[in-house]
Amino acid sequence: MKKETRMRIIHLSVAVLLTAALAVSLGVFAARSADLNTELGALYDSAYYELVDNMGDLENKLKKLDVATGGKLQRELLEGIYTDSEVAVGYIATLSGRNGEITPALKFVNQLGDYAGYLSKKAEAEGLTADEKDTLRKLGEIVGQLNEAFLAAGESVAEGGNIYAALGDELGAIGDIYEAVSDNNVEYPELIYDGPFSDGLNDRETKFLNGKETITADEAVSVAGEIFGGEFSYAGESDFSIPSYMLTSGERNVRVTKAGGYVLQYSDGSASSGSESGSGKTLDEIITSAGALLNELGYSDMRGVWASESDDAVYINFAFVRDDVVYYPDLIKVKASPETGAVIGIEAMNYIYNHTERPSPVFADIEIVLPEGFSESARKRAVIPTDFNTEIAVYEVSGEYENGTYYVYFDGVTGEETEVMRVIEDGNQGMLIV
């Protein structure tokens, strides 16, 4: 499937976001079989050994970049790193379903892949700068540390240990490794593939589920059947991050939260995402039907704020809206077929983490100062996450400046500029819905 080719580079430090991660989060669920424990064990073991091989390839390509001087070779290596990272993300996501220690590794490899993809688009024409090569070298060192941790876990398993326990023991330091990246010891552009502020806050309290009653597995099965149709069966539980029941029906997989019985993730692997024949659905029609489904799921007052189209799929971010204020932390990501308009993926983690009753944000009648020549096209009120794990009310101003599209965010009370985003057009039909 063609990678999203439209991205936005954030001038300040907003968390890395990508459609690739969305695709992974929508597609990774437990295996189904009568003997669930045996099947799951085989699945995780296979993912582990495939990951070890894949991470070795990643490290090798990064080392080759140290000595590659030609732009064409650099581009080929970077494209290989990008592809290997996508594959590695799938395996790491499978393993992370049973072990929370691996989650920082998932985010790091996502970042690495997106950075390599970004550089590959300019490498052949411009070559890599000394700073970019230095950044890649540092990232390669981190990949090496990850490889050592994964290999050490394998040695423990070979001696009769358990893969889950071994990974937990060896990967406990990965959080420190990722924190080193986050602390700007490695500096590189932040890339957005699926809309502004999709990572929400770093607070991991499930605010939306507070006070909700716990449901049974049978009740979760009923929820899935009523919403998506057909018969679902219980396939296990996940107590990591957001406790949930894992359910399956053929190639359809759904996770339903234990608290409240809300759909956390949904993936339909049997549905065709690409266009086959006919005129297909318009983007507006797809957004309308997807929004109606979210309302049926109990996620009300959601508005499409970002959409990215390709021949294979339509990705839409829905944000909670109240009194015409967009709450970017409360996002739900939806994947739909561009031909039928059917929803084939849902991921509601950000919403479940962040949505709660809030006091109405304060907006003053401020003067917004834009650069001379900036052609404003839209302005709206919004609430965005900050780097300090808080939220801030802002005015979002979008427009054109020197043949580029920008989104500029101003503090809703002081008028101080807080964020700037620049859109890079690259042939994709992605758009921000304003």
FENMOCOR-V406457 format. One record per helix or strand of 2 or more residues. SS is the DSSP state (A for helix, B for strand). FROM is the first residue (numbers start at 1). LEN is the number of residues. Records with the same first field share a line. If there is no record, write none. Layout:
# FENMOCOR-V406457
SS->FROM-LEN, FROM-LEN
This chain:
# FENMOCOR-V406457
B->7-4, 190-3, 233-6, 244-6, 252-6, 263-6, 302-8, 314-9, 325-12, 343-5, 375-11, 391-11, 404-8, 417-8, 431-2
A->19-9, 36-30, 71-26, 100-27, 130-29, 163-8, 174-12, 207-3, 217-12, 283-14, 349-6
